[in-house]
Amino acid sequence: MIIRPHRHWFLRLFAWHGSVLPGILFRLGLNLAMSLIAILCVGWYGSSGVKLTLAPFSLLGVSIAIFLGFRNSVCYARFTEARQLWGGLLIACRTLQRQALAICPHEVPRVTAMLLAFCYSMKHQLRRSDAREDLTRYLGDEAEIVLQRRAPTNYIELQLSQWLAEQRRQGNVSDMVYVSMDQSLNQLTQVLGGCERLASMPVPFAYGLLLHRTVYLFCSLLPFALVPDLHYMTPLVSVFISYTFLSLDTLAEELETPFGLANNHLPMDAMCRNIEVNLREMNNETLIPPAILPDARFRLV
């Protein structure tokens, strides 16, 4: 994810890193090539009796803009929901840590390790990456048992639930405290389920495909509608219009799956580290890892 300080509006016009422009540069080049072909063929094109006018492109452009705006709103809502779920994860971890510190301080290291293992395991599950290193760091030999499960993150939560039940059987927690802590565990369940839903259920493919095809067909034919009136200005105007539509289409694809490693995805590494810093500070530990700060390009992962 790109985190930028406030910059002058003029400098923001030339921002490259973090924009979708690098990803669509080749496609804009194809549109430029189509514009040059339209200019070279304008003589034959004008005498052939077949002519594209701007009227259908104006109507189609308005329709595409409306649907692209709607799709971007839906995808941004998915991104916002994912961010809220991770914010809820921080709250639930703080709450469970605070309750564990109050009722059974001697068990706090175990609770901290399982909470951190839960967070990092969920991050790797959503990104489909290898969680072995992180889980081994927090769970030790138990990591192999967790990794053998088809749903390792859910298994870690089950271990937390069993730990809480054991504390109740030993009389370390009252019924009221048990219910309160179980509600925090339920919040972990909701966070995990919500993130799994967003990761496994994207926007319907046919809906995105329709917009994708329409945008590319629109951008490919646009130079032939512009060239009779604009002539040598056709490449400039055509590329600018195509940049707008292609950027919106690409940005929607990026926001649709917010758990990846693209510039506009959630910085889950930084959020996991933030949770770890919070929990270890609550334990009054001295060896606390530093927070992940934006690099020279203002990027978090």
C-alpha positions in Angstrom: 0.0 0.0 0.0 1.2 3.5 -0.8 1.4 6.0 2.0 2.3 9.5 0.9 2.9 12.7 2.7 0.9 15.7 1.5 2.5 17.1 -1.7 1.8 20.1 -3.9 -0.9 19.6 -6.4 1.5 20.2 -9.3 4.0 17.6 -8.2 1.1 15.0 -7.8 0.5 15.4 -11.5 3.8 13.6 -12.2 3.5 10.9 -9.5 4.5 7.6 -11.0 5.0 5.1 -8.2 1.7 4.0 -6.8 -0.4 4.9 -9.8 -1.8 2.4 -12.2 0.0 4.0 -15.1 2.9 1.5 -15.2 0.4 -1.3 -15.5 -1.5 0.2 -18.5 1.5 1.8 -20.3 1.6 -1.0 -22.9 -2.1 -0.8 -23.5 -1.9 3.0 -24.0 0.9 2.3 -26.5 -1.5 0.1 -28.4 -4.1 2.8 -28.5 -1.4 5.2 -29.7 -0.6 2.8 -32.5 -4.2 2.6 -33.5 -4.3 6.4 -33.6 -1.3 6.5 -35.9 -3.0 3.9 -38.1 -6.1 5.9 -38.3 -4.1 9.0 -39.3 -2.3 7.1 -42.0 -5.5 5.6 -43.4 -7.6 8.7 -43.1 -7.6 9.3 -46.9 -8.8 5.9 -47.7 -11.1 5.9 -44.7 -12.8 9.1 -45.9 -13.4 7.8 -49.4 -14.6 4.4 -48.5 -18.1 5.5 -47.5 -17.8 3.9 -44.1 -17.5 6.5 -41.3 -17.6 6.4 -37.6 -19.1 9.4 -35.9 -18.7 10.7 -32.4 -22.4 10.3 -31.6 -22.4 6.6 -30.7 -19.1 7.0 -28.8 -20.5 9.8 -26.7 -23.5 7.7 -25.7 -21.4 4.6 -25.1 -18.8 6.6 -23.2 -21.3 7.9 -20.7 -22.7 4.4 -20.2 -19.2 3.0 -19.6 -18.3 5.8 -17.2 -21.4 5.1 -15.1 -20.8 1.4 -14.9 -17.1 1.8 -14.2 -18.0 4.2 -11.4 -20.4 1.7 -10.0 -17.9 -1.1 -10.2 -15.2 1.0 -8.6 -17.6 1.8 -5.7 -18.3 -1.9 -5.2 -14.6 -2.8 -5.2 -13.7 0.1 -2.9 -16.4 -1.1 -0.5 -14.7 -4.5 -0.5 -11.4 -2.8 0.3 -13.0 -0.7 3.1 -14.6 -3.8 4.6 -11.3 -5.6 4.6 -9.6 -2.7 6.4 -12.4 -2.6 9.0 -12.1 -6.3 9.6 -8.4 -5.9 10.3 -9.1 -3.1 12.6 -11.5 -5.3 14.4 -8.8 -7.9 14.7 -6.6 -5.4 16.5 -9.4 -4.6 18.9 -10.1 -8.3 19.6 -6.4 -9.1 20.2 -6.0 -6.1 22.6 -9.1 -7.2 24.5 -8.1 -10.8 24.9 -4.6 -9.8 25.9 -6.0 -7.4 28.5 -8.3 -10.0 29.9 -5.6 -12.6 30.1 -3.3 -10.2 31.9 -6.1 -9.6 34.5 -7.1 -13.2 35.2 -4.0 -15.3 34.6 -0.7 -13.4 34.2 1.3 -16.6 34.1 -0.5 -17.7 30.9 0.0 -14.4 29.0 3.1 -15.5 27.0 1.1 -18.4 25.7 -1.9 -16.2 24.8 0.3 -13.7 23.1 2.0 -16.4 21.0 -1.3 -17.8 19.9 -2.8 -14.4 19.0 0.3 -13.5 16.9 0.3 -16.9 15.3 -3.4 -16.3 14.4 -2.7 -12.9 12.8 0.3 -14.0 10.8 -1.4 -17.3 9.7 -4.4 -15.4 8.5 -2.2 -13.0 6.5 -0.4 -15.9 4.8 -3.7 -17.7 4.2 -5.2 -14.7 2.5 -2.1 -14.2 0.4 -1.6 -17.9 -0.3 2.0 -17.8 0.9 4.0 -20.0 3.2 3.4 -19.5 6.9 6.0 -21.9 8.2 8.6 -19.3 9.2 6.2 -17.1 11.1 4.3 -20.0 12.8 7.5 -21.6 13.9 8.7 -18.3 15.5 5.6 -18.1 17.7 4.5 -21.7 18.2 7.7 -23.6 18.1 7.2 -27.4 17.6 3.4 -27.0 17.5 3.8 -25.2 14.2 4.1 -28.5 12.3 0.8 -29.7 13.8 -0.9 -26.4 12.7 0.6 -26.6 9.2 -0.8 -30.0 8.6 -4.3 -28.7 8.9 -6.3 -27.6 5.9 -7.5 -24.6 7.9 -4.6 -23.7 10.1 -5.9 -20.3 11.2 -9.1 -21.7 12.3 -7.2 -24.4 14.2 -5.2 -21.8 16.1 -8.4 -20.2 17.1 -9.7 -23.6 18.3 -6.6 -23.9 20.5 -7.4 -20.5 22.0 -10.9 -21.6 22.7 -9.7 -24.8 24.4 -7.2 -22.8 26.5 -10.1 -20.6 27.7 -12.2 -23.7 28.5 -9.3 -25.2 30.5 -9.0 -22.0 32.5 -12.7 -22.2 33.3 -12.4 -25.8 34.4 -9.5 -24.9 36.7 -11.6 -22.1 38.2 -9.3 -19.3 37.0 -12.1 -17.5 35.3 -15.7 -16.9 36.4 -18.7 -17.6 34.1 -19.1 -13.8 33.4 -15.4 -13.5 32.4 -15.6 -16.6 30.4 -18.6 -15.2 28.4 -16.7 -11.9 27.9 -13.6 -13.6 26.6 -15.6 -16.0 24.4 -17.2 -13.0 22.8 -13.7 -11.7 21.9 -13.0 -15.1 20.4 -16.2 -14.8 18.4 -14.9 -11.6 17.0 -11.8 -13.4 15.8 -14.1 -15.9 14.1 -16.1 -13.1 12.4 -12.9 -11.4 11.2 -11.5 -14.6 9.8 -14.8 -15.5 8.1 -15.2 -12.1 6.6 -11.7 -12.0 5.2 -12.2 -15.6 3.7 -15.4 -14.4 2.1 -13.8 -11.4 0.5 -10.8 -13.6 -0.7 -13.0 -16.4 -2.1 -15.9 -14.5 -3.5 -14.8 -11.8 -6.0 -17.1 -9.6 -8.1 -19.0 -11.8 -10.6 -16.7 -12.6 -13.5 -19.2 -12.0 -16.2 -19.9 -8.5 -14.9 -16.2 -7.5 -14.9 -15.7 -9.2 -18.3 -18.5 -7.2 -19.9 -16.9 -4.0 -18.8 -13.4 -5.1 -19.7 -14.4 -6.0 -23.2 -16.5 -2.9 -23.7 -13.7 -0.6 -22.5 -11.1 -2.2 -24.8 -13.4 -2.2 -27.8 -14.3 1.5 -27.1 -10.6 2.5 -26.8 -9.6 0.6 -30.0 -12.3 2.2 -32.2 -12.2 5.6 -30.7 -9.3 6.9 -32.9 -11.3 6.2 -36.1 -14.2 8.4 -34.8 -11.8 11.2 -33.8 -9.5 11.4 -36.8 -11.9 13.1 -39.3 -12.2 16.1 -37.0 -9.0 16.1 -35.0 -6.5 14.8 -37.6 -3.0 15.0 -36.1 -4.4 15.7 -32.6 -6.1 12.3 -32.6 -3.3 10.5 -30.7 -3.2 13.0 -27.9 -7.0 13.1 -27.3 -7.5 9.3 -27.8 -4.7 8.3 -25.4 -6.0 10.7 -22.8 -9.5 9.3 -23.0 -8.2 5.8 -23.0 -6.0 6.5 -20.0 -9.1 7.5 -18.0 -11.2 4.4 -18.9 -8.3 1.9 -18.6 -7.1 3.4 -15.3 -10.6 3.0 -13.8 -10.9 -0.6 -15.1 -7.4 -1.5 -13.7 -8.0 0.2 -10.4 -11.2 -1.7 -9.9 -9.4 -5.0 -10.5 -6.8 -4.1 -7.9 -9.3 -3.1 -5.2 -11.4 -6.2 -5.8 -8.9 -8.4 -4.1 -7.4 -6.3 -1.3 -5.2 -8.9 0.3 -2.4 -9.1 -2.4 0.9 -7.3 -2.7 0.0 -4.6 -5.2 0.6 -0.9 -4.4 -3.1 -0.3 -3.5 -3.6 -3.5 -1.4 -3.8 -3.6 2.4 -0.4 -3.4 4.2 -1.0 -6.6 6.1 2.7 -7.0 7.1 2.6 -3.6 8.7 -0.7 -4.3 10.4 0.5 -7.6 11.8 3.6 -5.9 13.1 1.4 -3.2 14.7 -0.6 -5.8 16.6 2.6 -7.5 17.7 4.0 -4.2 19.0 0.8 -3.5 20.9 0.6 -6.9 22.6 4.3 -6.9 23.6 4.0 -3.4 25.0 1.1 -4.6 27.1 3.4 -7.3 28.5 6.0 -4.7 29.4 8.5 -6.5 27.2 11.8 -4.8 26.3 12.6 -6.5 23.0 9.9 -5.1 20.9 10.3 -5.2 17.1 10.2 -1.9 15.3 7.1 -0.8 13.5 7.2 -1.2 9.7 7.5 2.3 8.2 7.1 3.3 4.6 10.2 2.9 2.5 11.8 5.5 0.3 8.9 5.1 -2.1 6.3 5.5 0.7 5.2 1.9 0.3 4.0 -0.5 3.0 3.4 -4.2 2.4 
